[in-house]
Amino acid sequence: DRTGRRATVVDGVVPGVYRVQREIEGDPLVSVVIPTRGDSARVWGVERCFVVEAVRSLVERARYTNIEIIVVMDAPAPAGVIEKLERLAGDRLKIVWYDKPFNFSEKVNLGAAHAAGELVLLLNDDIEVETPDFIETMVGLIQEGDVAMVGAKLLFADGRLQHAGHLYNHDPFHAYFGYPANHLGESSVLACQRETSGVTAACALVKMSIWNEVGGLTPELAANFNDVDLSLKIRAKGYRILWTPYAVLYHFESMTRIPTVNLDELKVMRERWATPLKNDPYHNPNFEPLRDDWVLRSR
């Protein structure tokens, strides 16, 4: 009643926790932006081309059908990849070519510039859909007036938790990184749809109007922290960010790229966001600092 949204309330996974299932208003076009090099790697014992399997997962498993799929592909593409994508996605597919040195932020911005939807779903190529209604779940949440971005629950290939929202505890962390997928967290926080200071761009739904308002991803952050920066830009404008445990995907993180932290990127973050990174409004100062979980300070 407070927000004027039609919704159904159902029991959550533990007593005292409830899920609000919001009805989607209309049938908004969701533009899915997937940056890729067309790489392949072995997952669950099988060689897979990441972007092909990500698109297959979207087409075959995701129930929400009003989507366009924008693949930002390094030129030239590996043999056969474009043909496989065209067979899977048909006329919902747009290929946008990228022929510069690696810059994740630039590639995503380029894809978003070709989007026709009022909502843009940022999606890494190393993703596989687990819950078929993940798009509906995220769309239902983002249609609340002041919500700008919604993130999902991401799991590693072995089932451990990769992402449950950002936690800015002096440095940016993925909350409860590496914990079991069914771990509830302090006060069942991992079982609740909740506000958070940030979410990963590996799977994030953003209102296109607000994406344009904040300027998308920052190109100076070519590989790291670009989603932290985006989250903080959005919150600085007064908008809210939500995370939901009911949109679940696998994320085979960095299996084709060795993760490194560029010192210049770290310098940009510390200069731009020093105060917010130390004062997360969704973190309790009575918890231990510099941790990705919530543990009371030792006395």
URTA-V388516 format. One line per field, one symbol per residue. ss: DSSP state (2 for helix, 1 for strand, 0 for the rest). burial: I if it has 9 or more other ideal C-beta (glycine too) atoms within 8 Angstrom, else O. A space follows every 50 residues. Layout:
ss->???
burial->???
This chain:
ss->00000011111000000111110000000111111100011110011112 22222222222000001111111100000022222222222211111100 00022222222220000011111000111000022222222200001111 11111000011110011100011100000100000222222001100000 00111112222222000000000002222222222200011111111111 1000000000002222222222222222000000001000000001000
burial->OOOOIOIOOOOIOOOOIOIOIIIIOOOIIIIIIIIIOIIIIOIOOOOIII IIIIIIIIIOOIOIOOIIIIIIIIOOIIOOIIOIIIOIIOOOIOOIOIOO OOIIIIIIIIIIOOIOIOIIIIIIIIIIIOIOIIIIIIIIIIIIOOIIII IIIIIIOOOIIIIIIIIIIOOIIIIIIOIOOOIIIOOIIIIIIIOIIIII IIIIIIIIOIIOOIOIIIIOIIIIIIIIIIIIIIIOIOIIIIIIIIIIII IIIOIIOOOOOIOOIIOIIIOOIOOIIOOIOOIOOOIOOOIIIIOOOOO
